[in-house]
Amino acid sequence: MYAVLSIGVTLLLVLLLARPMGLYLARVFNYEPTGLDKWFGWIEKPIFALGGIRRDNQSWKQYALSAVLSNLVMMILVYLIFRFQKFLPLNPSGIDNMEPTLAFNTAVSFMTNTDLQHYSGESGLSYFSQMVAIVFTLFTSPATGLAVGIAVIRGLAGKPLGNFFVDLVRAITRIYLPIAFVAAIIFIALGVPQTLDATAVAHTIGGQEQEIARGPIGSFLSIKELGNNGGGFVGVNSAHPFENPDAISNLLQILLMLLLVTALPFTYGKMVGNAKQGRVLFVSMAMLFIVMLGISLSAESAGNPALNALGIQHEQGSMEGKEVRFGVAQSSLYSVVTTASETGAVNTMHDTLTPIAGLITLANMMLNTVFGGVGVGFINVLMYAMIGVFLSGLMVGRTPEFLGKKIEGREMKLIAVTMLIHPLLILTPTALALYTNPDTISNPGFHGLTQALYEFTSSAANNGSGFEGLGDNTPFWNIATGIVMFLGRYFSMMTMLAVVGSLAAKKPAPETSGTFRTDNALFAGVFLGSVLIVGALTFFPALVLGPVAEFLTLKP
């Protein structure tokens, strides 16, 4: 009963925060003067002046090019820091330079908002690398995604797309910095370390010395969760008591992960002038989330079928890989939240989830629409909304319209390519890895397939969580996942900006009695059907060969 109540309170808080935050985002990215300017203008004006940033509206090509090229430059800068960290300051533990392919993987990972880690944070990076390179990308990568998401919304609303650099700065100064600052203070008050001292040396009862890693974790943790980044300062992420000491810190992390992704539907409704359509999308995604959570919680609470058949007590559920301070309920909730929001932080080891609960984490990333990551995830939601409208138009023999613009061949070709690249980036390298690198997979059979499938799913969806046990710090895995992360991030950005650029060039179509409405329950059903039929069935065979087959082998 307590577990259900704690989950209910958490989700209620998320619901209460979603709409106000969504309306705040709409004000932030409204180029008209607002009361926010007097609070943030003083810091933004010198940044604009120093960077030579003008508030000129960009075309979709200029916006996309600005996002990709600026991110590429930032990748190169953080790559160089990783390669030369041994010679840079703030390295009290004397950590060596990163190996080239690992540095490549890490630079791409954090700049694409994936934060996949093929290294252990406390032993792989110096304080300088953590604070300058990693924290820098923890702000700029989600700000990039949010900026592009807002540009797509503007385009669908029939407005100019705006300016990428203005949106990037506003996202950081008006959203990420102030909220992360307050959250960091709360985390530090809860006991999360914030220090530049070297590792602490403890003397154990057996007379041995033990080195305990620490560092500026509090400031790292807040933006890690708020920006849907997910990479941990320490290797075991939020399962470590320094990153997640108690139930309150766990609650705050969940709220931060869901804060912006649940707010964006309301931002969308406000900016396109149809608040009801925003609510319909929010409710649709919330229904998917609740179903995913219910299945995961049920599977974990039932325990491991193989152990249950032996008569082993399982009233607490499957506690393998769980932290006792969180238990099954909060671990299941966290695993669903972190994959639904494309964050990637973990408070339990996903490799130890029961097969069905592991399937849910995979499904969240494969669909990438159960709220999805900040900005880019919502772009995927809008993509499926347009697919639903297009299919509905075909069924009734009418040219489909979305927000008063006709969706025709050019737009659907771009959407089809965008939809196909996601499974292509997951299934093709998974097959290649299983064929060429079987020795790096620690588990034979169905679970081993799931390990490889999860690694590339997490990379393509820019999530970053993993099924541990995979020997992933090798040139093959570093380069392969780096390429997948890069394409998974920027390909959909460019194609969907091209879609809204094409729609923006069209004249608005007047609404008639035959126009398919996108702000009612029927549209919600069409949207969910498009996600489940078009999206889920694409991955069904791979899921059957992995977690479903593993579950069946555990049945007595």
Backbone torsions as a table, in degrees:
resi	resn	phi	psi	omega
1	MET	NA	-42.8	178.9
2	TYR	-61.0	-40.3	-178.7
3	ALA	-62.7	-45.1	179.8
4	VAL	-64.2	-41.0	179.8
5	LEU	-63.5	-43.4	-179.1
6	SER	-64.2	-39.4	177.0
7	ILE	-66.1	-42.5	179.7
8	GLY	-61.2	-43.0	178.6
9	VAL	-63.9	-42.4	179.3
10	THR	-59.8	-48.6	-177.6
11	LEU	-69.3	-31.1	176.5
12	LEU	-65.7	-41.5	177.7
13	LEU	-63.3	-40.1	177.1
14	VAL	-60.2	-44.7	-179.1
15	LEU	-62.9	-40.8	-178.6
16	LEU	-68.0	-29.9	-177.8
17	LEU	-86.4	-22.7	-169.4
18	ALA	-61.6	-52.8	-174.8
19	ARG	-67.7	-48.5	178.0
20	PRO	-57.7	-39.1	179.3
21	MET	-67.5	-37.5	178.7
22	GLY	-62.9	-41.9	178.4
23	LEU	-68.5	-34.4	176.6
24	TYR	-64.4	-42.7	177.7
25	LEU	-59.7	-40.4	179.4
26	ALA	-62.2	-38.0	178.2
27	ARG	-69.1	-38.4	-179.1
28	VAL	-60.6	-42.2	-174.1
29	PHE	-99.4	16.5	171.5
30	ASN	-90.3	118.3	-174.8
31	TYR	-72.8	-4.5	177.0
32	GLU	-77.7	151.2	-179.7
33	PRO	-59.4	135.2	177.8
34	THR	-137.1	174.3	178.1
35	GLY	-65.5	-15.3	-179.7
36	LEU	-71.9	-22.5	-175.3
37	ASP	-62.6	-36.5	-178.0
38	LYS	-71.6	-20.6	178.8
39	TRP	-87.3	-33.2	-173.3
40	PHE	-117.8	-12.2	-177.3
41	GLY	-61.1	-33.0	-176.3
42	TRP	-64.5	-29.4	178.8
43	ILE	-91.8	-27.1	-177.3
44	GLU	-79.0	-36.4	-176.5
45	LYS	-59.4	-47.6	177.6
46	PRO	-65.9	-30.7	177.0
47	ILE	-66.0	-45.0	178.8
48	PHE	-62.8	-40.8	-178.7
49	ALA	-67.5	-44.5	-179.0
50	LEU	-65.6	-38.1	-179.0
51	GLY	-87.8	-1.9	-178.1
52	GLY	63.7	34.0	-176.6
53	ILE	-88.5	124.0	175.7
54	ARG	-108.9	153.2	-175.9
55	ARG	-87.4	34.9	178.0
56	ASP	-75.4	141.0	175.8
57	ASN	-72.2	141.4	-179.6
58	GLN	-107.0	153.9	170.3
59	SER	-74.1	170.9	-178.5
60	TRP	-65.0	-33.3	178.6
61	LYS	-67.4	-43.1	179.0
62	GLN	-65.6	-40.9	-179.8
63	TYR	-63.8	-47.3	-179.5
64	ALA	-63.5	-43.7	-179.3
65	LEU	-64.9	-39.4	178.3
66	SER	-62.1	-43.5	-179.0
67	ALA	-64.9	-47.9	-174.7
68	VAL	-70.2	-46.6	-176.7
69	LEU	-67.6	-40.6	178.6
70	SER	-64.2	-40.4	177.7
71	ASN	-66.0	-36.1	178.8
72	LEU	-65.0	-42.0	177.1
73	VAL	-61.9	-42.7	179.6
74	MET	-65.2	-36.3	175.9
75	MET	-58.9	-45.0	-178.9
76	ILE	-63.0	-41.6	-179.8
77	LEU	-62.4	-47.0	-178.6
78	VAL	-71.9	-29.6	175.0
79	TYR	-60.6	-44.0	-179.9
80	LEU	-64.6	-36.8	177.0
81	ILE	-63.1	-43.8	179.6
82	PHE	-63.3	-38.1	-176.9
83	ARG	-72.5	-24.0	-176.3
84	PHE	-121.2	20.2	-175.1
85	GLN	-62.7	-26.0	179.5
86	LYS	-60.3	-31.0	-175.3
87	PHE	-99.3	0.8	-177.6
88	LEU	-97.7	161.5	-177.8
89	PRO	-70.1	179.0	177.8
90	LEU	55.1	53.0	177.4
91	ASN	-133.8	62.1	-173.9
92	PRO	-64.8	-22.8	-179.6
93	SER	-90.9	-0.2	177.1
94	GLY	64.6	40.9	-179.0
95	ILE	-71.8	136.6	-174.2
96	ASP	-77.7	169.9	176.9
97	ASN	-65.2	151.5	177.2
98	MET	-74.9	144.2	173.8
99	GLU	-63.5	144.6	-171.3
100	PRO	-54.3	-48.2	-176.8
101	THR	-69.7	-32.3	177.1
102	LEU	-69.8	-39.4	177.1
103	ALA	-63.8	-40.1	176.1
104	PHE	-60.4	-49.2	-178.9
105	ASN	-60.6	-44.0	-176.8
106	THR	-69.1	-40.5	178.8
107	ALA	-63.3	-46.5	178.1
108	VAL	-64.5	-42.3	-176.3
109	SER	-58.3	-49.5	-175.7
110	PHE	-78.9	-28.2	179.1
111	MET	-77.6	-21.5	177.9
112	THR	-94.1	10.2	178.8
113	ASN	67.0	21.1	179.6
114	THR	-91.2	-50.4	178.6
115	ASP	62.3	31.8	170.0
116	LEU	-65.7	132.7	-174.9
117	GLN	-120.1	112.7	173.8
118	HIS	-96.3	18.1	178.2
119	TYR	-138.2	166.0	175.0
120	SER	-99.1	121.6	-169.9
121	GLY	-53.9	-43.9	-174.3
122	GLU	-71.6	-20.6	-179.0
123	SER	-114.0	-9.8	-175.8
124	GLY	-101.3	-18.9	-176.9
125	LEU	-131.6	144.4	173.9
126	SER	-78.0	168.1	176.3
127	TYR	-60.5	-37.0	179.1
128	PHE	-61.8	-46.0	179.3
129	SER	-63.5	-40.9	-179.8
130	GLN	-65.1	-45.1	-171.9
131	MET	-82.0	-37.4	-175.0
132	VAL	-92.4	-51.3	-176.6
133	ALA	-80.0	-54.0	-174.0
134	ILE	-69.0	-52.0	-177.7
135	VAL	-63.2	-34.1	175.0
136	PHE	-56.6	-47.7	-180.0
137	THR	-73.0	-27.6	177.9
138	LEU	-63.2	-23.6	175.5
139	PHE	-92.5	-46.8	-172.0
140	THR	-74.6	-33.0	-178.2
141	SER	-70.3	-47.4	176.3
142	PRO	-67.5	-30.9	177.6
143	ALA	-64.5	-35.5	176.1
144	THR	-63.1	-48.2	180.0
145	GLY	-61.3	-42.8	179.7
146	LEU	-65.3	-41.5	179.9
147	ALA	-60.8	-45.9	180.0
148	VAL	-65.0	-40.7	177.7
149	GLY	-59.5	-42.9	178.6
150	ILE	-65.9	-38.5	178.4
151	ALA	-61.9	-40.9	177.7
152	VAL	-63.2	-41.7	178.7
153	ILE	-63.1	-43.8	178.2
154	ARG	-59.0	-43.6	-179.3
155	GLY	-62.2	-41.9	178.2
156	LEU	-66.6	-28.0	178.8
157	ALA	-80.0	-1.6	-179.6
158	GLY	80.5	19.1	-179.9
159	LYS	-106.1	163.3	172.5
160	PRO	-59.1	150.0	-176.2
161	LEU	-69.3	-21.3	-178.2
162	GLY	94.4	-163.1	-177.9
163	ASN	-122.9	125.3	-175.3
164	PHE	-58.1	-44.4	-174.5
165	PHE	-69.0	-35.5	174.7
166	VAL	-64.7	-45.5	179.9
167	ASP	-64.1	-39.5	179.4
168	LEU	-61.3	-47.3	-179.1
169	VAL	-64.9	-44.9	-179.4
170	ARG	-63.3	-38.4	178.7
171	ALA	-60.6	-39.1	-178.8
172	ILE	-76.0	-49.1	-172.5
173	THR	-74.6	-34.0	-173.0
174	ARG	-101.1	-12.5	-177.5
175	ILE	-124.5	-65.0	-170.3
176	TYR	-69.5	-46.9	-177.1
177	LEU	-63.0	-52.8	-177.2
178	PRO	-64.3	-42.2	-178.9
179	ILE	-69.3	-42.1	179.7
180	ALA	-64.4	-36.2	179.4
181	PHE	-62.6	-47.9	179.5
182	VAL	-64.5	-44.2	-179.6
183	ALA	-62.9	-37.9	179.5
184	ALA	-62.2	-42.1	178.6
185	ILE	-61.3	-40.8	179.2
186	ILE	-65.2	-44.7	179.6
187	PHE	-60.5	-43.2	179.6
188	ILE	-63.7	-39.9	177.0
189	ALA	-63.3	-28.8	179.4
190	LEU	-81.5	-5.1	176.1
191	GLY	112.4	5.4	177.5
192	VAL	-74.2	130.1	-176.8
193	PRO	-63.6	147.7	173.1
194	GLN	-146.0	90.4	-174.6
195	THR	-151.5	156.5	174.5
196	LEU	-106.3	7.1	177.8
197	ASP	-68.3	156.1	177.6
198	ALA	-69.7	176.5	178.6
199	THR	-56.2	141.0	179.2
200	ALA	-81.6	145.7	178.2
201	VAL	-108.3	120.3	179.8
202	ALA	-111.9	146.7	177.8
203	HIS	-102.7	119.0	-175.8
204	THR	-79.4	169.1	178.5
205	ILE	-61.0	-32.4	-179.9
206	GLY	-79.2	2.3	177.7
207	GLY	87.2	7.8	179.7
208	GLN	-92.4	160.4	174.4
209	GLU	-98.5	137.7	178.9
210	GLN	-127.6	129.1	177.2
211	GLU	-90.8	126.9	-178.2
212	ILE	-111.7	115.8	-178.1
213	ALA	-71.3	143.6	175.0
214	ARG	-151.4	-172.1	-178.5
215	GLY	155.8	-167.0	179.0
216	PRO	-77.8	68.4	-172.0
217	ILE	-81.1	-36.1	-175.6
218	GLY	-58.9	-46.8	179.8
219	SER	-69.1	-31.3	177.3
220	PHE	-68.5	-42.8	-171.6
221	LEU	-65.6	-39.9	-173.9
222	SER	-65.0	-46.4	-179.4
223	ILE	-76.7	-26.7	175.0
224	LYS	-55.5	-42.9	-177.5
225	GLU	-85.7	-44.3	-177.4
226	LEU	-62.1	-39.5	-177.6
227	GLY	-85.7	9.6	-176.6
228	ASN	52.1	41.4	179.1
229	ASN	-86.0	-68.0	171.6
230	GLY	98.5	-19.3	-179.5
231	GLY	-66.6	140.4	-175.7
232	GLY	-94.7	147.3	172.5
233	PHE	-67.3	-34.4	175.0
234	VAL	-112.5	162.3	-170.3
235	GLY	-61.7	-37.5	-176.3
236	VAL	-90.8	10.3	170.0
237	ASN	61.3	-138.3	-174.7
238	SER	-80.6	8.9	168.5
239	ALA	-83.2	-13.5	179.8
240	HIS	-81.9	136.3	-179.2
241	PRO	-63.3	-22.0	176.5
242	PHE	-73.3	-26.5	178.1
243	GLU	-97.2	-18.6	-176.2
244	ASN	-154.3	77.3	-170.6
245	PRO	-71.4	-29.9	-173.5
246	ASP	-155.8	-173.8	-176.7
247	ALA	-64.8	-32.8	-178.9
248	ILE	-69.5	-44.2	177.7
249	SER	-64.2	-34.9	177.8
250	ASN	-64.7	-42.6	177.5
251	LEU	-62.2	-45.5	-179.1
252	LEU	-62.6	-38.5	179.1
253	GLN	-64.3	-41.4	178.6
254	ILE	-63.8	-42.8	179.3
255	LEU	-62.4	-41.5	179.3
256	LEU	-66.1	-40.1	179.6
257	MET	-62.0	-37.2	-174.9
258	LEU	-94.7	-9.8	-171.5
259	LEU	-56.8	-54.4	-174.5
260	LEU	-81.8	-36.2	-176.8
261	VAL	-69.4	-32.3	176.8
262	THR	-80.0	-19.6	-179.3
263	ALA	-80.9	-28.3	-172.4
264	LEU	-60.5	-36.6	175.7
265	PRO	-58.3	-35.8	178.7
266	PHE	-74.0	-34.8	173.6
267	THR	-61.5	-44.8	178.6
268	TYR	-59.2	-49.1	-179.6
269	GLY	-59.1	-40.1	179.6
270	LYS	-67.8	-43.5	-173.5
271	MET	-75.8	-29.1	178.4
272	VAL	-91.5	-2.7	178.5
273	GLY	76.3	24.6	178.8
274	ASN	-142.0	81.3	-176.1
275	ALA	-61.5	-31.4	-178.1
276	LYS	-65.9	-37.5	178.5
277	GLN	-65.0	-38.2	175.5
278	GLY	-61.7	-41.2	179.2
279	ARG	-66.4	-37.2	178.5
280	VAL	-62.2	-43.9	178.4
281	LEU	-65.4	-39.7	178.5
282	PHE	-62.5	-47.1	-179.0
283	VAL	-63.7	-40.2	179.8
284	SER	-61.3	-46.8	179.1
285	MET	-67.6	-37.3	178.5
286	ALA	-63.4	-36.9	177.5
287	MET	-64.0	-43.2	176.4
288	LEU	-60.6	-42.9	-179.6
289	PHE	-61.7	-45.5	-178.7
290	ILE	-64.3	-40.7	177.8
291	VAL	-62.8	-46.6	178.8
292	MET	-59.8	-45.0	-179.7
293	LEU	-63.8	-43.2	-179.8
294	GLY	-61.6	-41.9	179.6
295	ILE	-66.3	-45.3	-179.0
296	SER	-63.3	-46.6	-178.7
297	LEU	-64.0	-39.6	178.6
298	SER	-64.0	-43.6	-178.7
299	ALA	-65.9	-43.4	-178.3
300	GLU	-71.3	-35.9	-179.9
301	SER	-69.2	-27.9	-179.2
302	ALA	-75.9	-13.1	179.2
303	GLY	80.7	-178.6	179.2
304	ASN	-81.4	119.8	-176.8
305	PRO	-57.4	-36.0	-179.3
306	ALA	-67.0	-40.3	178.3
307	LEU	-72.8	-36.1	178.1
308	ASN	-61.4	-37.8	-179.3
309	ALA	-65.3	-22.2	178.4
310	LEU	-85.7	-2.0	178.4
311	GLY	85.2	13.6	-179.9
312	ILE	-77.0	136.7	-177.2
313	GLN	-60.5	133.4	-176.7
314	HIS	-141.1	29.4	-179.3
315	GLU	-60.6	-30.2	179.6
316	GLN	-82.8	-2.4	-177.9
317	GLY	88.6	-165.3	-179.6
318	SER	-83.7	100.8	-176.4
319	MET	-91.1	1.9	178.7
320	GLU	-61.5	127.7	178.2
321	GLY	76.8	4.9	-178.2
322	LYS	-99.0	149.4	170.2
323	GLU	-83.8	130.7	-176.5
324	VAL	-61.0	-31.5	-177.7
325	ARG	-69.4	-13.5	178.2
326	PHE	-109.8	-37.9	179.5
327	GLY	74.6	-175.6	-174.8
328	VAL	-68.2	-43.2	-173.7
329	ALA	-62.9	-52.5	-178.1
330	GLN	-70.6	-28.9	176.1
331	SER	-68.8	-43.0	177.7
332	SER	-64.2	-44.7	179.2
333	LEU	-59.7	-45.6	-178.5
334	TYR	-63.1	-41.4	-178.8
335	SER	-65.0	-35.9	178.4
336	VAL	-73.6	-42.7	179.9
337	VAL	-62.1	-46.0	-174.5
338	THR	-69.0	-28.6	177.1
339	THR	-89.8	-29.4	176.4
340	ALA	-70.1	-35.8	179.8
341	SER	-91.4	2.1	-178.2
342	GLU	54.6	42.5	178.3
343	THR	-88.9	-56.9	177.8
344	GLY	98.2	-7.4	173.7
345	ALA	-67.3	152.7	-179.4
346	VAL	-137.0	140.8	170.0
347	ASN	-112.4	5.9	173.1
348	THR	-148.3	157.9	-178.7
349	MET	-81.1	113.8	-175.3
350	HIS	-63.2	-25.2	178.3
351	ASP	-64.0	-22.7	-178.2
352	THR	-96.9	0.8	176.1
353	LEU	-63.6	151.0	173.7
354	THR	-61.2	155.1	-174.6
355	PRO	-52.9	-40.5	-178.4
356	ILE	-70.8	-40.0	177.1
357	ALA	-65.9	-37.0	174.7
358	GLY	-64.2	-37.6	176.7
359	LEU	-61.1	-38.9	-179.4
360	ILE	-63.8	-42.5	178.1
361	THR	-62.8	-39.5	176.5
362	LEU	-64.0	-45.1	-177.6
363	ALA	-62.0	-39.6	178.1
364	ASN	-58.5	-42.3	-178.1
365	MET	-76.5	-35.6	179.4
366	MET	-66.7	-42.1	178.2
367	LEU	-72.7	-40.6	178.2
368	ASN	55.9	28.6	179.4
369	THR	-132.4	1.5	178.1
370	VAL	-82.1	69.2	-166.3
371	PHE	78.1	-54.1	177.8
372	GLY	74.9	172.1	-178.9
373	GLY	-67.7	161.7	-175.8
374	VAL	-62.0	127.8	177.9
375	GLY	79.4	-72.5	-176.4
376	VAL	-66.0	-38.2	176.9
377	GLY	-61.7	-39.7	179.5
378	PHE	-70.0	-27.8	173.7
379	ILE	-60.7	-40.8	177.5
380	ASN	-63.7	-37.5	177.0
381	VAL	-60.5	-47.0	179.6
382	LEU	-64.9	-33.3	177.2
383	MET	-61.7	-46.4	179.4
384	TYR	-69.0	-30.4	175.5
385	ALA	-63.1	-42.2	178.7
386	MET	-69.8	-34.8	174.5
387	ILE	-61.6	-43.7	178.8
388	GLY	-61.5	-42.6	178.8
389	VAL	-65.4	-40.8	-179.6
390	PHE	-64.3	-46.1	179.7
391	LEU	-64.1	-37.9	178.3
392	SER	-65.1	-39.9	177.9
393	GLY	-63.6	-39.2	178.1
394	LEU	-63.4	-38.5	-176.7
395	MET	-68.1	-28.7	-179.3
396	VAL	-105.0	3.1	177.2
397	GLY	70.7	36.7	-178.8
398	ARG	-131.1	143.3	176.8
399	THR	-62.4	121.4	-176.3
400	PRO	-68.6	146.1	178.8
401	GLU	-129.7	140.9	176.8
402	PHE	-132.3	116.8	-177.0
403	LEU	54.6	40.9	174.7
404	GLY	81.7	6.0	178.7
405	LYS	-119.2	135.7	-179.0
406	LYS	-73.6	131.4	175.8
407	ILE	-94.8	113.8	-174.5
408	GLU	-120.7	-165.4	-171.0
409	GLY	-57.1	-44.4	-177.1
410	ARG	-60.2	-47.2	-178.2
411	GLU	-65.4	-41.0	-177.3
412	MET	-70.7	-30.7	175.4
413	LYS	-64.8	-42.8	178.2
414	LEU	-65.3	-41.2	179.5
415	ILE	-66.4	-40.0	-179.9
416	ALA	-63.5	-42.0	178.1
417	VAL	-64.4	-42.0	178.4
418	THR	-61.4	-41.9	-179.0
419	MET	-68.1	-34.8	-175.8
420	LEU	-80.3	-26.3	-176.3
421	ILE	-66.2	-31.8	-177.9
422	HIS	-63.2	-56.0	176.8
423	PRO	-64.5	-32.0	178.3
424	LEU	-62.5	-40.4	-179.4
425	LEU	-72.7	-17.6	-179.5
426	ILE	-95.4	-52.4	-169.9
427	LEU	-76.3	-39.6	-177.6
428	THR	-64.8	-52.8	179.0
429	PRO	-67.5	-26.8	175.7
430	THR	-62.5	-46.6	178.0
431	ALA	-62.0	-41.1	179.2
432	LEU	-63.8	-41.9	-179.2
433	ALA	-66.2	-42.0	179.8
434	LEU	-65.0	-30.1	-178.3
435	TYR	-82.7	-39.6	-171.9
436	THR	-100.0	-22.8	-174.9
437	ASN	-130.5	49.5	-178.4
438	PRO	-65.1	-24.7	-177.2
439	ASP	-69.9	-21.0	-179.3
440	THR	-82.7	-8.2	-179.4
441	ILE	-96.2	119.8	-169.2
442	SER	-78.3	-19.7	-177.4
443	ASN	-116.6	127.8	176.7
444	PRO	-76.9	165.9	172.5
445	GLY	76.5	-146.5	-170.4
446	PHE	-64.7	-40.1	-177.8
447	HIS	-68.2	-35.5	177.3
448	GLY	-63.9	-39.5	175.6
449	LEU	-60.9	-41.9	-179.9
450	THR	-64.2	-36.9	177.8
451	GLN	-58.2	-49.2	-179.6
452	ALA	-67.6	-42.3	179.0
453	LEU	-60.9	-41.6	-179.3
454	TYR	-64.7	-41.1	-177.7
455	GLU	-59.8	-44.7	-178.1
456	PHE	-80.6	-29.1	174.0
457	THR	-64.5	-46.1	178.2
458	SER	-61.2	-37.3	179.9
459	SER	-70.4	-46.8	-177.6
460	ALA	-66.9	-33.7	-179.3
461	ALA	-87.3	3.1	-177.6
462	ASN	54.0	45.0	178.9
463	ASN	-97.2	-60.8	173.7
464	GLY	101.6	-13.5	175.5
465	SER	-72.8	165.8	-176.8
466	GLY	-148.2	161.4	168.8
467	PHE	-89.8	99.5	-176.1
468	GLU	-66.1	159.0	-171.9
469	GLY	108.6	-14.8	176.7
470	LEU	-82.6	130.0	177.6
471	GLY	-79.5	77.1	-166.5
472	ASP	-91.7	-12.0	-179.8
473	ASN	-86.5	67.6	175.7
474	THR	-132.0	159.3	178.6
475	PRO	-53.5	-40.0	-178.9
476	PHE	-61.4	-53.2	-176.1
477	TRP	-67.9	-38.2	-180.0
478	ASN	-63.3	-45.6	-177.5
479	ILE	-75.6	-43.7	-177.3
480	ALA	-62.8	-49.5	179.9
481	THR	-69.0	-30.9	176.4
482	GLY	-62.1	-43.6	178.4
483	ILE	-64.9	-43.8	-180.0
484	VAL	-63.0	-42.5	179.3
485	MET	-61.7	-43.7	-178.2
486	PHE	-63.7	-50.5	-179.3
487	LEU	-67.0	-39.3	-180.0
488	GLY	-63.4	-27.8	-178.8
489	ARG	-83.3	-52.2	-166.0
490	TYR	-94.4	-21.9	-179.4
491	PHE	-63.8	-49.9	-178.5
492	SER	-67.2	-32.5	175.6
493	MET	-57.7	-49.8	-175.5
494	MET	-68.8	-43.0	-177.5
495	THR	-68.1	-38.9	-179.6
496	MET	-73.9	-30.7	171.7
497	LEU	-65.6	-35.2	176.0
498	ALA	-65.3	-37.8	178.1
499	VAL	-61.4	-50.9	-177.8
500	VAL	-69.3	-29.6	174.8
501	GLY	-64.1	-38.9	177.7
502	SER	-68.2	-42.2	179.8
503	LEU	-66.4	-38.2	-178.0
504	ALA	-63.6	-26.5	-178.7
505	ALA	-78.5	-9.5	-176.9
506	LYS	-91.3	153.0	175.4
507	LYS	-76.1	142.2	178.9
508	PRO	-61.8	138.6	177.0
509	ALA	-92.4	128.6	-178.8
510	PRO	-65.1	140.6	-179.6
511	GLU	-74.7	133.6	178.8
512	THR	-126.6	-179.5	179.6
513	SER	-66.6	-19.6	179.9
514	GLY	-92.1	-2.4	-179.8
515	THR	-68.8	132.3	179.2
516	PHE	-76.5	116.8	-177.2
517	ARG	-75.2	141.7	-178.7
518	THR	-115.7	26.1	-179.6
519	ASP	-134.0	34.0	179.4
520	ASN	-136.9	-179.1	-176.0
521	ALA	-65.8	-32.9	179.3
522	LEU	-61.6	-44.7	178.6
523	PHE	-63.8	-38.0	177.3
524	ALA	-58.5	-41.7	178.1
525	GLY	-66.1	-40.5	178.2
526	VAL	-64.8	-41.9	179.5
527	PHE	-62.2	-48.4	179.9
528	LEU	-64.0	-39.0	177.9
529	GLY	-62.9	-39.6	178.8
530	SER	-64.2	-41.8	-180.0
531	VAL	-63.8	-46.8	-173.6
532	LEU	-76.6	-36.7	-177.4
533	ILE	-81.9	-52.0	-176.6
534	VAL	-74.7	-41.8	-176.2
535	GLY	-82.7	-55.5	-172.1
536	ALA	-66.9	-39.9	-176.7
537	LEU	-65.9	-22.9	177.8
538	THR	-60.5	-37.6	-175.0
539	PHE	-100.5	-0.4	-173.4
540	PHE	-57.5	-46.4	-179.4
541	PRO	-59.6	-40.8	179.5
542	ALA	-65.6	-38.3	178.9
543	LEU	-68.4	-34.6	178.0
544	VAL	-66.2	-40.3	-179.8
545	LEU	-72.1	-20.9	-177.8
546	GLY	-102.7	-99.7	-173.4
547	PRO	-64.5	-35.0	-179.8
548	VAL	-66.5	-45.6	178.2
549	ALA	-62.9	-38.9	178.3
550	GLU	-63.6	-41.5	178.6
551	PHE	-61.6	-42.1	-178.9
552	LEU	-66.2	-32.1	178.8
553	THR	-72.3	-20.3	179.1
554	LEU	-84.9	-15.4	-179.3
555	LYS	-68.0	134.7	-179.6
556	PRO	-67.8	NA	NA
